[in-house]
Amino acid sequence: MIRIKRIDHVAICVPDIDEASEKYRALFGLEASSREVVESQQTDACILPIGESNLELISPKGNDGLVRFLDKRGPGLHHVALEVEGIESALAFLKTLGVKLIDETPRVGARGHKVAFVHPSATGGVLIELVEATH
């Protein structure tokens, strides 16, 4: 069984983080709490807090998958991230169900959190990221 704590973030893929961040600030009053280049994922990421959750703006910094996403679909919703308790056990549970995973072991993501992606074919077309916060 997986213990989901909350929706950690909803990620929106954009070609230009600065432009998108300014748009979300002007339209919705959202201010970035952090911005970083996530080397392990070759992305530029900007976190916009909303209550107990976040919007995450992501842009490719060498990530071919995000480049293809933007070329094919343009800017838009990329994935939903669920904060879980015990990411390794969550992945082990999904493996026992035969779920197709992009990451079979966690890697370091934005904010230094452990992350792993579940293949969209397992969820009806939605890319799901599992996140375990490292405090």
Backbone hydrogen bonds in HBPLUS format (Angstrom, degrees):
<---DONOR---> <-ACCEPTOR-->    atom                        ^
c    i                          cat <-CA-CA->   ^        H-A-AA   ^      H-
h    n   atom  resd res      DA  || num        DHA   H-A  angle D-A-AA Bond
n    s   type  num  typ     dist DA aas  dist angle  dist       angle   num
A0085-GLU N   A0003-ARG O   2.92 MM  82  5.48 147.8  2.02 153.1 163.0     1
A0005-LYS N   A0083-GLU O   2.75 MM  78  5.48 166.5  1.77 154.5 159.0     2
A0083-GLU N   A0006-ARG O   2.89 MM  77  5.46 157.4  1.94 156.8 163.3     3
A0008-ASP N   A0081-ALA O   2.81 MM  73  5.43 138.3  1.98 134.8 146.3     4
A0009-HIS N   A0081-ALA O   3.43 MM  72  5.17 159.5  2.47 123.5 128.4     5
A0081-ALA N   A0009-HIS O   2.79 MM  72  5.17 169.8  1.81 169.7 166.2     6
A0010-VAL N   A0054-ASN O   3.10 MM  44  6.61 143.2  2.24 146.5 155.3     7
A0056-GLU N   A0010-VAL O   2.97 MM  46  6.04 159.6  2.01 142.1 141.9     8
A0011-ALA N   A0079-HIS O   2.82 MM  68  5.23 165.2  1.84 156.7 161.0     9
A0078-HIS N   A0011-ALA O   2.78 MM  67  5.44 177.2  1.78 150.6 150.1    10
A0012-ILE N   A0056-GLU O   2.79 MM  44  6.16 159.6  1.84 162.1 167.4    11
A0058-ILE N   A0012-ILE O   2.92 MM  46  6.11 163.7  1.95 148.4 150.6    12
A0013-CYS N   A0076-GLY O   2.86 MM  63  5.45 153.1  1.93 162.4 153.4    13
A0076-GLY N   A0013-CYS O   3.07 MM  63  5.45 149.2  2.17 140.7 150.2    14
A0014-VAL N   A0058-ILE O   2.82 MM  44  6.04 163.7  1.85 166.9 170.8    15
A0020-ALA N   A0016-ASP O   3.02 MM   4  6.20 168.5  2.03 154.8 158.5    16
A0021-SER N   A0017-ILE O   2.76 MM   4  5.78 165.2  1.79 154.6 159.2    17
A0022-GLU N   A0018-ASP O   3.04 MM   4  6.17 159.5  2.08 146.1 151.4    18
A0023-LYS N   A0019-GLU O   3.02 MM   4  6.26 152.5  2.10 145.2 153.1    19
A0024-TYR N   A0020-ALA O   2.97 MM   4  6.28 161.4  2.01 156.8 160.3    20
A0025-ARG N   A0021-SER O   2.98 MM   4  6.18 144.3  2.11 142.8 153.1    21
A0026-ALA N   A0022-GLU O   2.87 MM   4  6.06 166.6  1.89 152.8 156.0    22
A0027-LEU N   A0023-LYS O   2.87 MM   4  5.97 164.3  1.89 152.8 157.5    23
A0028-PHE N   A0024-TYR O   3.01 MM   4  5.49 153.5  2.09 127.3 135.7    24
A0030-LEU N   A0024-TYR O   3.41 MM   6  5.83 164.3  2.44 127.5 123.0    25
A0029-GLY N   A0025-ARG O   2.82 MM   4  4.37 135.8  2.02 120.7 127.0    26
A0033-SER N   A0047-ILE O   2.85 MM  14  5.73 157.6  1.90 155.2 162.9    27
A0047-ILE N   A0034-SER O   2.96 MM  13  5.41 159.6  2.00 145.2 151.7    28
A0036-GLU N   A0045-ALA O   2.88 MM   9  5.44 156.4  1.94 153.3 161.2    29
A0045-ALA N   A0036-GLU O   2.79 MM   9  5.44 170.0  1.80 163.6 167.0    30
A0038-VAL N   A0043-THR O   2.72 MM   5  5.31 151.9  1.79 156.3 165.1    31
A0041-GLN N   A0038-VAL O   3.06 MM   3  5.58 143.1  2.20 111.9 122.1    32
A0042-GLN N   A0038-VAL O   2.78 MM   4  5.69 114.3  2.21 144.8 163.3    33
A0043-THR N   A0038-VAL O   3.28 MM   5  5.31 157.5  2.33 130.7 136.0    34
A0042-GLN N   A0039-GLU O   3.22 MM   3  4.79 147.1  2.34  92.6 102.3    35
A0061-LYS N   A0042-GLN O   2.85 MM  19  4.94 161.3  1.88 135.9 129.8    36
A0044-ASP N   A0059-SER O   2.78 MM  15  5.10 162.0  1.81 154.1 160.1    37
A0059-SER N   A0044-ASP O   2.94 MM  15  5.10 144.5  2.07 145.3 153.9    38
A0046-CYS N   A0057-LEU O   2.89 MM  11  5.09 149.1  1.99 146.7 154.8    39
A0057-LEU N   A0046-CYS O   2.85 MM  11  5.09 160.5  1.89 153.9 155.5    40
A0048-LEU N   A0055-LEU O   2.77 MM   7  5.04 170.3  1.78 164.4 163.6    41
A0055-LEU N   A0048-LEU O   2.88 MM   7  5.04 162.9  1.91 140.8 145.4    42
A0050-ILE N   A0053-SER O   2.82 MM   3  5.27 174.2  1.82 137.8 136.1    43
A0053-SER N   A0050-ILE O   2.92 MM   3  5.27 158.8  1.96 137.9 137.2    44
A0067-VAL N   A0063-ASN O   3.13 MM   4  6.47 152.5  2.21 147.5 155.9    45
A0068-ARG N   A0064-ASP O   2.88 MM   4  6.14 162.8  1.91 152.3 156.2    46
A0069-PHE N   A0065-GLY O   2.92 MM   4  6.12 152.4  2.00 140.5 148.9    47
A0070-LEU N   A0066-LEU O   2.96 MM   4  6.17 167.3  1.97 150.3 152.1    48
A0071-ASP N   A0067-VAL O   2.90 MM   4  6.13 159.9  1.94 150.8 157.1    49
A0072-LYS N   A0068-ARG O   2.85 MM   4  5.92 157.2  1.90 150.9 156.5    50
A0073-ARG N   A0069-PHE O   2.78 MM   4  5.73 168.4  1.80 156.6 160.7    51
A0074-GLY N   A0070-LEU O   2.82 MM   4  4.19 131.8  2.05 108.4 121.6    52
A0080-VAL N   A0127-LEU O   3.16 MM  47  6.62 156.2  2.21 161.4 165.8    53
A0129-GLU N   A0080-VAL O   2.92 MM  49  6.14 163.4  1.95 144.2 148.4    54
A0082-LEU N   A0129-GLU O   2.77 MM  47  6.20 153.8  1.84 170.6 175.8    55
A0131-VAL N   A0082-LEU O   2.90 MM  49  5.92 155.0  1.97 150.5 148.3    56
A0084-VAL N   A0131-VAL O   2.77 MM  47  5.92 159.7  1.81 158.9 164.3    57
A0090-ALA N   A0086-GLY O   3.00 MM   4  6.27 150.0  2.10 149.9 159.4    58
A0091-LEU N   A0087-ILE O   2.92 MM   4  6.16 158.7  1.96 151.4 155.8    59
A0092-ALA N   A0088-GLU O   2.98 MM   4  6.21 156.0  2.04 144.2 151.3    60
A0093-PHE N   A0089-SER O   2.92 MM   4  6.06 155.6  1.98 143.4 149.6    61
A0094-LEU N   A0090-ALA O   3.01 MM   4  6.29 162.3  2.04 148.4 152.8    62
A0095-LYS N   A0091-LEU O   2.91 MM   4  6.14 155.2  1.97 149.3 156.2    63
A0096-THR N   A0092-ALA O   3.07 MM   4  6.38 150.6  2.16 145.3 152.4    64
A0097-LEU N   A0094-LEU O   3.07 MM   3  5.12 134.1  2.29  97.1 110.1    65
A0099-VAL N   A0094-LEU O   3.08 MM   5  5.40 165.3  2.10 152.9 148.2    66
A0098-GLY N   A0095-LYS O   2.90 MM   3  4.98 155.7  1.96 105.0 113.0    67
A0119-HIS N   A0100-LYS O   3.07 MM  19  5.59 148.5  2.17 133.1 140.5    68
A0102-ILE N   A0117-PHE O   2.93 MM  15  5.28 153.0  2.00 137.6 144.4    69
A0103-ASP N   A0117-PHE O   3.30 MM  14  5.49 157.9  2.35 147.7 145.1    70
A0107-ARG N   A0115-VAL O   2.86 MM   8  5.44 155.4  1.92 150.6 157.6    71
A0115-VAL N   A0107-ARG O   2.80 MM   8  5.44 157.3  1.85 156.7 164.4    72
A0109-GLY N   A0113-HIS O   2.75 MM   4  5.33 168.5  1.76 166.3 169.8    73
A0112-GLY N   A0109-GLY O   3.13 MM   3  5.51 137.3  2.32 135.9 134.4    74
A0113-HIS N   A0110-ALA O   3.24 MM   3  6.10 169.8  2.25 124.3 125.3    75
A0114-LYS N   A0132-GLU O   3.06 MM  18  5.13 153.3  2.14 157.5 150.9    76
A0132-GLU N   A0114-LYS O   2.84 MM  18  5.13 157.7  1.89 149.6 153.5    77
A0116-ALA N   A0130-LEU O   3.03 MM  14  5.26 140.9  2.19 143.3 149.3    78
A0130-LEU N   A0116-ALA O   2.70 MM  14  5.26 175.2  1.71 168.8 168.7    79
A0118-VAL N   A0128-ILE O   2.80 MM  10  5.30 168.0  1.82 162.7 166.6    80
A0122-ALA N   A0119-HIS O   2.98 MM   3  5.74 160.7  2.02 123.2 128.9    81
A0123-THR N   A0120-PRO O   3.08 MM   3  5.26 153.1  2.16 106.0 114.1    82
A0125-GLY N   A0120-PRO O   2.78 MM   5  4.47 157.7  1.82 151.2 143.4    83
